[in-house]
Amino acid sequence: MAKVNNIRPGVEIAFSDGPRTIYPVTLRQLRKLNGVMKQMETTESDDESVDLMVQAAAIILEKIEPEVAADLDLVEDLLDIKSFNEMIAAAMGTDPNA
């Protein structure tokens, strides 16, 4: 069986500790990611919005770097708003630089 990262192109995203290649999410990840994104639409708190952004990023990272994805504090420290937006685009299979 081919590894997912061998059959889909990834996009290099700058994180605070260096670049990582982000790949389009699997359908299973997309299901979880959609649930978090729907919650983001209805949140009224900035802190809650950031918490949901961190959860979304962790879902994207779970198949790439599971040990990083498991540490939400680390995920929060690795991203800024630009890298988060690029990460979401790459996870959806689009070029964040287009």
C-alpha positions as a Python dict, from the first residue, in 0.01 Angstrom:
ca = {
    (1, 'M'): (0, 0, 0),
    (2, 'A'): (138, 343, -95),
    (3, 'K'): (198, 595, 179),
    (4, 'V'): (-37, 892, 148),
    (5, 'N'): (252, 1137, 125),
    (6, 'N'): (392, 949, -176),
    (7, 'I'): (81, 994, -390),
    (8, 'R'): (-23, 1351, -314),
    (9, 'P'): (188, 1665, -346),
    (10, 'G'): (248, 1867, -33),
    (11, 'V'): (309, 2236, 32),
    (12, 'E'): (595, 2361, 245),
    (13, 'I'): (468, 2590, 523),
    (14, 'A'): (688, 2797, 755),
    (15, 'F'): (636, 2715, 1123),
    (16, 'S'): (813, 2895, 1406),
    (17, 'D'): (1067, 2612, 1438),
    (18, 'G'): (1119, 2560, 1064),
    (19, 'P'): (931, 2445, 757),
    (20, 'R'): (698, 2147, 739),
    (21, 'T'): (535, 1992, 435),
    (22, 'I'): (156, 1987, 467),
    (23, 'Y'): (-46, 1739, 263),
    (24, 'P'): (-415, 1733, 175),
    (25, 'V'): (-614, 1571, 455),
    (26, 'T'): (-777, 1232, 426),
    (27, 'L'): (-1155, 1210, 421),
    (28, 'R'): (-1148, 1091, 783),
    (29, 'Q'): (-948, 1399, 881),
    (30, 'L'): (-1177, 1619, 671),
    (31, 'R'): (-1478, 1492, 865),
    (32, 'K'): (-1314, 1598, 1195),
    (33, 'L'): (-1182, 1924, 1049),
    (34, 'N'): (-1526, 2022, 919),
    (35, 'G'): (-1672, 1978, 1267),
    (36, 'V'): (-1413, 2215, 1416),
    (37, 'M'): (-1457, 2469, 1135),
    (38, 'K'): (-1835, 2474, 1187),
    (39, 'Q'): (-1777, 2551, 1556),
    (40, 'M'): (-1552, 2841, 1452),
    (41, 'E'): (-1844, 2999, 1266),
    (42, 'T'): (-2052, 3027, 1583),
    (43, 'T'): (-1796, 3109, 1852),
    (44, 'E'): (-1820, 3448, 2016),
    (45, 'S'): (-1494, 3437, 2208),
    (46, 'D'): (-1150, 3518, 2068),
    (47, 'D'): (-992, 3266, 2304),
    (48, 'E'): (-1233, 2998, 2191),
    (49, 'S'): (-1157, 3083, 1827),
    (50, 'V'): (-785, 3036, 1890),
    (51, 'D'): (-850, 2707, 2071),
    (52, 'L'): (-1047, 2585, 1769),
    (53, 'M'): (-771, 2699, 1533),
    (54, 'V'): (-523, 2494, 1736),
    (55, 'Q'): (-756, 2191, 1721),
    (56, 'A'): (-787, 2231, 1344),
    (57, 'A'): (-410, 2250, 1305),
    (58, 'A'): (-366, 1940, 1522),
    (59, 'I'): (-608, 1746, 1299),
    (60, 'I'): (-405, 1844, 993),
    (61, 'L'): (-79, 1743, 1161),
    (62, 'E'): (-201, 1413, 1307),
    (63, 'K'): (-90, 1200, 1010),
    (64, 'I'): (221, 1407, 936),
    (65, 'E'): (363, 1446, 1287),
    (66, 'P'): (142, 1269, 1541),
    (67, 'E'): (368, 1355, 1834),
    (68, 'V'): (338, 1727, 1756),
    (69, 'A'): (-38, 1703, 1696),
    (70, 'A'): (-84, 1543, 2038),
    (71, 'D'): (67, 1847, 2214),
    (72, 'L'): (-182, 2134, 2165),
    (73, 'D'): (41, 2380, 2351),
    (74, 'L'): (322, 2304, 2109),
    (75, 'V'): (90, 2339, 1808),
    (76, 'E'): (-21, 2678, 1937),
    (77, 'D'): (342, 2792, 1974),
    (78, 'L'): (438, 2673, 1625),
    (79, 'L'): (179, 2871, 1429),
    (80, 'D'): (93, 3230, 1355),
    (81, 'I'): (-214, 3347, 1163),
    (82, 'K'): (-33, 3345, 827),
    (83, 'S'): (99, 2991, 867),
    (84, 'F'): (-240, 2874, 997),
    (85, 'N'): (-418, 3012, 688),
    (86, 'E'): (-158, 2857, 458),
    (87, 'M'): (-190, 2528, 642),
    (88, 'I'): (-570, 2521, 599),
    (89, 'A'): (-535, 2591, 226),
    (90, 'A'): (-272, 2319, 181),
    (91, 'A'): (-480, 2071, 382),
    (92, 'M'): (-773, 2136, 147),
    (93, 'G'): (-552, 2059, -151),
    (94, 'T'): (-508, 2413, -277),
    (95, 'D'): (-192, 2617, -320),
    (96, 'P'): (-184, 2882, -45),
    (97, 'N'): (45, 3093, -263),
    (98, 'A'): (-181, 3099, -569),
}
